[in-house]
Amino acid sequence: MAAGAYFLLKGQWKNLAFFVLAFGTVFIAFQGIKYALWSEGGLQFSNQEPAC
């Protein structure tokens, strides 16, 4: 986020666009690999019993 803010404040639009595309690509790849390895969805605490 800091790199994106820096490029935005300095007016370096090409670098900002490259940063957004690179971040999006890495994020999508990470999510895809994470889903492929651990295909179980949901939150960790969703399977816990309520404490009553």
A tleap script that builds the chain and sets N, CA, C and O, in Angstrom:
source leaprc.protein.ff14SB
mol = sequence {
  NMET ALA ALA GLY ALA TYR PHE LEU LEU LYS
  GLY GLN TRP LYS ASN LEU ALA PHE PHE VAL
  LEU ALA PHE GLY THR VAL PHE ILE ALA PHE
  GLN GLY ILE LYS TYR ALA LEU TRP SER GLU
  GLY GLY LEU GLN PHE SER ASN GLN GLU PRO
  ALA CCYS
}
set mol.1.N position { 0.820 -1.189 0.000 }
set mol.1.CA position { 0.000 0.000 0.000 }
set mol.1.C position { 0.870 1.262 0.000 }
set mol.1.O position { 0.531 2.261 -0.634 }
set mol.2.N position { 1.982 1.201 0.712 }
set mol.2.CA position { 2.841 2.377 0.793 }
set mol.2.C position { 3.441 2.707 -0.575 }
set mol.2.O position { 3.558 3.878 -0.936 }
set mol.3.N position { 3.817 1.685 -1.327 }
set mol.3.CA position { 4.386 1.929 -2.658 }
set mol.3.C position { 3.336 2.542 -3.580 }
set mol.3.O position { 3.642 3.457 -4.345 }
set mol.4.N position { 2.112 2.049 -3.515 }
set mol.4.CA position { 1.030 2.617 -4.326 }
set mol.4.C position { 0.756 4.060 -3.955 }
set mol.4.O position { 0.546 4.896 -4.833 }
set mol.5.N position { 0.754 4.364 -2.666 }
set mol.5.CA position { 0.529 5.745 -2.212 }
set mol.5.C position { 1.668 6.655 -2.663 }
set mol.5.O position { 1.436 7.801 -3.047 }
set mol.6.N position { 2.891 6.146 -2.615 }
set mol.6.CA position { 4.040 6.931 -3.058 }
set mol.6.C position { 3.908 7.304 -4.537 }
set mol.6.O position { 4.083 8.465 -4.909 }
set mol.7.N position { 3.598 6.311 -5.375 }
set mol.7.CA position { 3.460 6.584 -6.801 }
set mol.7.C position { 2.300 7.532 -7.073 }
set mol.7.O position { 2.378 8.368 -7.974 }
set mol.8.N position { 1.227 7.406 -6.302 }
set mol.8.CA position { 0.078 8.289 -6.467 }
set mol.8.C position { 0.436 9.718 -6.097 }
set mol.8.O position { 0.096 10.649 -6.827 }
set mol.9.N position { 1.112 9.903 -4.983 }
set mol.9.CA position { 1.478 11.247 -4.532 }
set mol.9.C position { 2.515 11.904 -5.434 }
set mol.9.O position { 2.483 13.119 -5.632 }
set mol.10.N position { 3.429 11.116 -5.980 }
set mol.10.CA position { 4.468 11.662 -6.851 }
set mol.10.C position { 3.985 11.832 -8.300 }
set mol.10.O position { 4.695 12.408 -9.125 }
set mol.11.N position { 2.802 11.342 -8.601 }
set mol.11.CA position { 2.267 11.475 -9.950 }
set mol.11.C position { 2.922 10.548 -10.964 }
set mol.11.O position { 2.932 10.847 -12.158 }
set mol.12.N position { 3.460 9.443 -10.508 }
set mol.12.CA position { 4.100 8.480 -11.397 }
set mol.12.C position { 3.051 7.450 -11.808 }
set mol.12.O position { 2.973 6.358 -11.246 }
set mol.13.N position { 2.250 7.824 -12.797 }
set mol.13.CA position { 1.070 7.037 -13.171 }
set mol.13.C position { 1.440 5.701 -13.795 }
set mol.13.O position { 0.763 4.700 -13.564 }
set mol.14.N position { 2.516 5.677 -14.590 }
set mol.14.CA position { 2.947 4.413 -15.200 }
set mol.14.C position { 3.388 3.422 -14.131 }
set mol.14.O position { 3.025 2.246 -14.169 }
set mol.15.N position { 4.169 3.910 -13.187 }
set mol.15.CA position { 4.619 3.044 -12.103 }
set mol.15.C position { 3.452 2.588 -11.233 }
set mol.15.O position { 3.430 1.451 -10.763 }
set mol.16.N position { 2.487 3.471 -11.020 }
set mol.16.CA position { 1.308 3.107 -10.240 }
set mol.16.C position { 0.511 2.018 -10.942 }
set mol.16.O position { 0.071 1.060 -10.306 }
set mol.17.N position { 0.326 2.158 -12.242 }
set mol.17.CA position { -0.407 1.145 -13.006 }
set mol.17.C position { 0.334 -0.189 -12.977 }
set mol.17.O position { -0.286 -1.240 -12.812 }
set mol.18.N position { 1.651 -0.153 -13.137 }
set mol.18.CA position { 2.444 -1.389 -13.082 }
set mol.18.C position { 2.339 -2.029 -11.704 }
set mol.18.O position { 2.203 -3.247 -11.589 }
set mol.19.N position { 2.402 -1.208 -10.661 }
set mol.19.CA position { 2.298 -1.722 -9.299 }
set mol.19.C position { 0.948 -2.392 -9.074 }
set mol.19.O position { 0.890 -3.481 -8.503 }
set mol.20.N position { -0.134 -1.762 -9.510 }
set mol.20.CA position { -1.476 -2.328 -9.320 }
set mol.20.C position { -1.608 -3.638 -10.090 }
set mol.20.O position { -2.150 -4.608 -9.560 }
set mol.21.N position { -1.128 -3.685 -11.323 }
set mol.21.CA position { -1.203 -4.919 -12.109 }
set mol.21.C position { -0.353 -6.034 -11.499 }
set mol.21.O position { -0.788 -7.184 -11.432 }
set mol.22.N position { 0.842 -5.695 -11.062 }
set mol.22.CA position { 1.718 -6.702 -10.466 }
set mol.22.C position { 1.128 -7.217 -9.154 }
set mol.22.O position { 1.145 -8.421 -8.896 }
set mol.23.N position { 0.610 -6.314 -8.330 }
set mol.23.CA position { 0.007 -6.729 -7.063 }
set mol.23.C position { -1.213 -7.613 -7.318 }
set mol.23.O position { -1.389 -8.633 -6.652 }
set mol.24.N position { -2.054 -7.227 -8.279 }
set mol.24.CA position { -3.226 -8.028 -8.603 }
set mol.24.C position { -2.856 -9.414 -9.102 }
set mol.24.O position { -3.498 -10.399 -8.737 }
set mol.25.N position { -1.828 -9.496 -9.930 }
set mol.25.CA position { -1.386 -10.781 -10.460 }
set mol.25.C position { -0.874 -11.687 -9.347 }
set mol.25.O position { -1.233 -12.863 -9.282 }
set mol.26.N position { -0.041 -11.142 -8.480 }
set mol.26.CA position { 0.508 -11.936 -7.377 }
set mol.26.C position { -0.604 -12.343 -6.417 }
set mol.26.O position { -0.616 -13.476 -5.935 }
set mol.27.N position { -1.529 -11.447 -6.136 }
set mol.27.CA position { -2.632 -11.751 -5.214 }
set mol.27.C position { -3.524 -12.856 -5.764 }
set mol.27.O position { -3.901 -13.771 -5.032 }
set mol.28.N position { -3.863 -12.777 -7.048 }
set mol.28.CA position { -4.710 -13.806 -7.665 }
set mol.28.C position { -3.980 -15.151 -7.699 }
set mol.28.O position { -4.586 -16.191 -7.442 }
set mol.29.N position { -2.684 -15.135 -8.013 }
set mol.29.CA position { -1.904 -16.379 -8.017 }
set mol.29.C position { -1.845 -16.978 -6.617 }
set mol.29.O position { -1.986 -18.190 -6.450 }
set mol.30.N position { -1.639 -16.135 -5.617 }
set mol.30.CA position { -1.589 -16.615 -4.237 }
set mol.30.C position { -2.922 -17.237 -3.829 }
set mol.30.O position { -2.946 -18.311 -3.230 }
set mol.31.N position { -4.020 -16.575 -4.148 }
set mol.31.CA position { -5.337 -17.104 -3.795 }
set mol.31.C position { -5.601 -18.424 -4.523 }
set mol.31.O position { -6.175 -19.345 -3.943 }
set mol.32.N position { -5.190 -18.519 -5.775 }
set mol.32.CA position { -5.387 -19.751 -6.534 }
set mol.32.C position { -4.592 -20.910 -5.965 }
set mol.32.O position { -5.112 -22.019 -5.841 }
set mol.33.N position { -3.331 -20.663 -5.617 }
set mol.33.CA position { -2.495 -21.712 -5.035 }
set mol.33.C position { -3.029 -22.105 -3.672 }
set mol.33.O position { -3.070 -23.289 -3.337 }
set mol.34.N position { -3.437 -21.125 -2.885 }
set mol.34.CA position { -3.985 -21.416 -1.562 }
set mol.34.C position { -5.255 -22.259 -1.679 }
set mol.34.O position { -5.455 -23.193 -0.903 }
set mol.35.N position { -6.100 -21.934 -2.633 }
set mol.35.CA position { -7.326 -22.711 -2.829 }
set mol.35.C position { -7.020 -24.128 -3.315 }
set mol.35.O position { -7.679 -25.087 -2.912 }
set mol.36.N position { -6.012 -24.251 -4.185 }
set mol.36.CA position { -5.655 -25.577 -4.714 }
set mol.36.C position { -5.081 -26.475 -3.624 }
set mol.36.O position { -5.359 -27.674 -3.601 }
set mol.37.N position { -4.285 -25.911 -2.723 }
set mol.37.CA position { -3.672 -26.710 -1.678 }
set mol.37.C position { -4.617 -26.985 -0.514 }
set mol.37.O position { -4.657 -28.095 0.018 }
set mol.38.N position { -5.368 -25.972 -0.129 }
set mol.38.CA position { -6.292 -26.098 0.998 }
set mol.38.C position { -7.674 -25.709 0.510 }
set mol.38.O position { -8.129 -24.587 0.733 }
set mol.39.N position { -8.342 -26.645 -0.160 }
set mol.39.CA position { -9.611 -26.319 -0.797 }
set mol.39.C position { -10.758 -26.156 0.190 }
set mol.39.O position { -11.860 -25.783 -0.211 }
set mol.40.N position { -10.525 -26.426 1.466 }
set mol.40.CA position { -11.592 -26.252 2.439 }
set mol.40.C position { -11.850 -24.772 2.658 }
set mol.40.O position { -10.949 -24.021 3.031 }
set mol.41.N position { -13.078 -24.367 2.423 }
set mol.41.CA position { -13.434 -22.968 2.600 }
set mol.41.C position { -13.936 -22.710 4.007 }
set mol.41.O position { -14.002 -23.619 4.835 }
set mol.42.N position { -14.277 -21.501 4.260 }
set mol.42.CA position { -14.818 -21.135 5.557 }
set mol.42.C position { -13.754 -20.580 6.482 }
set mol.42.O position { -12.555 -20.654 6.212 }
set mol.43.N position { -14.229 -20.030 7.567 }
set mol.43.CA position { -13.338 -19.464 8.551 }
set mol.43.C position { -12.952 -20.517 9.578 }
set mol.43.O position { -13.653 -21.514 9.747 }
set mol.44.N position { -11.850 -20.298 10.252 }
set mol.44.CA position { -11.376 -21.267 11.228 }
set mol.44.C position { -12.383 -21.504 12.333 }
set mol.44.O position { -12.586 -22.642 12.758 }
set mol.45.N position { -13.014 -20.448 12.800 }
set mol.45.CA position { -13.900 -20.585 13.934 }
set mol.45.C position { -15.308 -21.024 13.546 }
set mol.45.O position { -16.167 -21.159 14.417 }
set mol.46.N position { -15.564 -21.251 12.262 }
set mol.46.CA position { -16.908 -21.632 11.844 }
set mol.46.C position { -17.280 -23.058 12.266 }
set mol.46.O position { -18.464 -23.386 12.342 }
set mol.47.N position { -16.291 -23.901 12.539 }
set mol.47.CA position { -16.559 -25.288 12.938 }
set mol.47.C position { -16.560 -25.476 14.454 }
set mol.47.O position { -16.745 -26.597 14.928 }
set mol.48.N position { -16.363 -24.430 15.206 }
set mol.48.CA position { -16.285 -24.551 16.650 }
set mol.48.C position { -17.686 -24.547 17.254 }
set mol.48.O position { -18.617 -23.945 16.721 }
set mol.49.N position { -17.800 -25.230 18.371 }
set mol.49.CA position { -19.060 -25.286 19.112 }
set mol.49.C position { -19.226 -23.997 19.907 }
set mol.49.O position { -18.237 -23.451 20.395 }
set mol.50.N position { -20.432 -23.503 20.046 }
set mol.50.CA position { -20.627 -22.301 20.874 }
set mol.50.C position { -20.401 -22.631 22.349 }
set mol.50.O position { -20.731 -23.722 22.814 }
set mol.51.N position { -19.843 -21.687 23.059 }
set mol.51.CA position { -19.563 -21.877 24.481 }
set mol.51.C position { -20.776 -21.429 25.294 }
set mol.51.O position { -20.957 -20.238 25.546 }
set mol.52.N position { -21.601 -22.389 25.700 }
set mol.52.CA position { -22.792 -22.067 26.484 }
set mol.52.C position { -22.762 -22.735 27.817 }
set mol.52.O position { -23.690 -22.573 28.610 }
savepdb mol mol.pdb
quit
